[in-house]
Amino acid sequence: MKKVIVLGATGGTGTAIVEELINREIQTIAFGRSISKLNKLKKQLGNSKFLTLQVGNAFDDESIFEASKNVDVIFQCVAVPYEEMEKSQITLGKAVMTAADKLGKKIVFVDGIYPYGKATKKFVDEEHSKIPHTKKGKIKLELENLILSDQWKNANPLIVRLPDYYGPSSNLNSYLGMTILNISKGKISTYIGSLNTPREYIYLPDAAKMIVELANNSMAYRQNWNIPGNVITGKNLVQLAQGSVGIKKPVIPLLKTTIKMMGWFSPIMREMVEMSYLTETPIFLDGSKYKQQIGPIIQTPFEVGIPRTIQALSNS
């Protein structure tokens, strides 16, 4: 893997993966719609000689095709917002797969846990049933079926599934994004779900390292992969974050009823209601397959990852 392209390079997972790639001295094209965001990313990463920028549209297969001609691997990190998922998620998937197929490229899709629906066992592995009961879960399962479809004769895809994440590059699209950002600024904050329920979160630099390892292993393709994080209650997470800042402003838990009321005024919150089951009966991913076939699961302790995230966000 000598040269790659990262679609959605300025998002949470995209930025973490770009940073990991250039740390490995792999020539990397950061692909995105906004030249100002791309320039900001390049400056943030020290104007690395291993990083080039490409403005383009990930919903246009010709745009991806032209940008990806000379790469070994395409990383698909474009995140579709909740309120746009129904009309845009499959369109995005088709564009990316069409370009990859025309070029005969390896492609890594970074995605989440929604296709699993409700967990039927304590730890969810790649063989867990996929019977999603939510609109977004059904769309994500349709996306998986599209990616791994026999219609693509030349593309070589893999799907890596992550739990919710946090980290220096985390954005407001993640459940924890706004919580940690407001705590880092010493502001009153909110937390999606109960503060007492243990939930799984992955530190983005850890995820990036393991995703790149998968991408670099030719045997990993045409498969699903689960990468787990660490488990913590919201209460303990908030305490760690507040301790890193030295300021303890209130953090208000947003339960399903409150989210539903907020949805009267906010399209994003309205779309979040059906996913509330993940805050009540969380899914915990099983990383046994990755550990056995790829390597060790990297799990930075929250006591290390949270302060690093707070410091990065405080300086942003």
N, C-alpha and C positions, 0 to 999 in steps of 0.2 A: 504494500500500500504506500505508494509514493506521492500521489496527488489525489485530493478529494474535494468535494463540494458539499457545503452545509446549507440546505434550504431552511429559511427561517433562522438565520444565524444570529440575529439580534434578540431573539426570545430567550426565555430562561434556560431551556435545555440546549438550544442552539449555541448560545454563548459559552456555556460550560464545555460543550464538545469542541468548539473551535479552540478554546484555550488549551484543552488537553492535546489536541492534534498538533498545535504549533509548539507546545512543550516537547513533543516527540519529534520535532523538526520535520513534520510532514507538510508538504506544500498544500495549502488550504485556500479554497475560494469561499468567501463569505457572501452568500446570496440573499438579497432582501429587496423590498420595495423602496425603502427610504435611504437615500445616499447620506443624509445627515446622521441617521442611526448607525449606518455602516461605518462612517468616518469616526463617530464616537467610539464604536467598538474597537476600531484599529488603534486609536489613541490610547484607549483603556488597556489594550494588550501590548503597549510599548512599541507600536508601529513595527511589529515583527516583519522581518524579511520573508518569512514563510507564509504571510497572509496577503491575499489580494482580494479586492472587492468587486462585486458584480451586482448591478441593479437589475432586477427582473421580477417577473410575476409568476409565482408558483402555481397559479391556476391556469397557466398557458403552457402547454407541452412544448411548443416551439421555443419559448423563452428558456425553459429548462434544458431542452435539447442543445441549443446553441452554447449555453454556459457550461455544459457537462461533457463536451466531446472528448476532452483529453484527460478525464479523471478515471481513477480506478474504482472509487466507491462514491455513491450519492447518499448523504444522510438527510432524511426527511424529518425536519423538526418544526415545521409550520403548524401552529396550534390554531384550530378554528374555534372562535368564541362560542359559548353555549347558544346564544341567541341566533347564530348564523349556521349552526351545525346541520340543521335539517336540510337547508337548501345548498350548502357549500361543501360538506365533508366529502361526499362521494365524487363531486366534481374535481376537488383537489386530488383525491386518490387516483382518479382516472388520468389526470394530466401528468402526474409524477410517474405513474407506471407506464404510460404511453411513451414518454421520453426515454425512460430507462430501457424499455423493450426495444425501441428503435436503435438505441446505442449498444444494447447487449451488456448493460452495466449491473454490477452488484448495487443493491439499494437497501439501506437500513431505515426502517420505519420506527420512530420512537412514539409509543402510544401508552395508554393507560389501562385500567382494570375494568372498565365498564362492561365489556362483553360477557364477563363471568356472571353478571347478575348477582343474586344473593349466594353467599358462600354456603356450601353443604358440608364442609369439613373445616377444621381449624386452620390449616395451612393450604392455600390454593396453589396447586402446581399446574403445569401446562396442559395436563390431561383433564383438568376439571371441566365439568359440563359447562356449556355456554348457552344459557337460557335466560337472556336478559329480559327484564320486565319493564324497563324504562325505554322511552323514546330514544334517548341518546345511546343507551346500551345496544339497542337494535341497530342503530346507524353504525356504531363502531364494529358490530359483528358483520354487518354488510361490507364495511371497509376491509375487514380481515379476509372475508371470502373473495373480495375483489383482488386484493394483493396476492393471495396465494392461488388464484385461479389458473387453470390450464390454458386460458386464452393467451397468456404471455409466454411466448416461445423462447425469448432471448434474455429477458430480465431475470435477475437472480436475487429475490428479495428475502429479507428476514424481518420479523417483528419483535421488538423488545418492549416489554410492559413494565412500567414503573408505578409505584404508589405515588401519592402526593409528595411534593418535594419542597425543599428549602435550600438556601445557599446564597452566596454573594450575587449570583446573577438571577435569582428568583424574581419573578414579576408579579403583577397584581392579578394575573389569571389563576395563580395557584391559591388553594384555600388558605394557606398560611401567609401568602404574600403581604396582604394589607395588615395583618396582625403584627408581623415582625417589623414591617416598615414603620408603622405608627409607634411601636415600642421603641424602636431605634431613635425616633425623633422626640421621644419623651412625651408622646401624646396619648390621650384616651384611645383605646383600641377595642376591636371586636374579635371574637373567635367563633368560627363556624362549628356549631355542635356543642355538646356538653364538655365542660372542662374536666370531668371526672372519667371519661371514657378513654381507655388506652387505644391509640391509633398509630398507624405506621407511616413514617416519613423517611425519605431518602435524601441524603446530602448530595447536592448536584455534582460537585467535583468527583465524588465516589461513583455516581451513576455514569459520568462521562468516561472515567477510566475503564469501567466494565463494558460499556457500549463499544468503545474503540477496540477492546480485546475481542469482542464478538465479531466486529467488522473485519478484523484481521485474520479470522479463522475461517477458511474456506468451507469447513464442514458445518458451520453454523447456519448456513443459508437454507431457505425454503422451510424454515421452522419458526415457531413461537418460542420466546425466552422470557422468563420472569426474573426480575432482579429485585430482591427485597431491600427494605431499609431497616431502621430500628423502631422500636415501639416505645411510646411515651404518652402519658396523659397530658391534656391541655394545661392542667394546673402546673405540672412540673416543667413543661416547656416554657410557659409564661414566666415562671420563677427564674429559670435560667436566663431568659432574655432580659428581664428586668434587672437581674443581678449584674448582667454585663453592662447595662446602661447606667445603673446606679439611681434610677428614677422609677418609682412605682406608681404609675397612673392606672386607673381602673381598666380592666379588660372585661368586656361584656360578652357573655356567651349568647350566640344566636341559635335558638332552637327552631324546629320546623315551623311552629305556629308563627313565630316572629318573622321568619324568612318569607312565609306565605303572605303576611301582611305587607312586608316591604316590597313584595312582588307586584303589589298594586301600582307602585310608582317606578319600579326598576325592572326592565326586561331581563337583566342578568339574574337578579334575585328570583324573578318569576321562574326562570329556567332551572334554578338551583333546587327548587322544592323537591322535584322527583328524585334527586340524588341524595336527599337527606338520609336515606337508609344507610349510606356508607358512614355516616357520623354516629349512627345508633348501633348498628351491627357491622363493624368494620371488617374489611377483607385484609388478611395477612398473607403475603406471598411466600411461597416455598421456593427457595433458591437452590435446591438439591441438584437439579439438572445442570445449572450453570457451574456449580462447584465441582461436579463430577467430570464435566466435559471441557470446561474452559479454564477454571482456576478459582482461587479463593474469593469469597464475597468480601468486598471492602466496606467496612462499616465504621466510619468516624463517629466516636461518641458524641452525643448531644452536648456534653460539657465542653467539647472542642469546637464542634460545628456551629453551634448557636453564637458564641462570642465572635467567631470569624465572620459570620453572616451579619451580625449587628455592626461590627466595625466597618465592613464594606458598605452597608447601607447608610451608615452615619456619615460616610465620606462622599456619598453619591450626590 
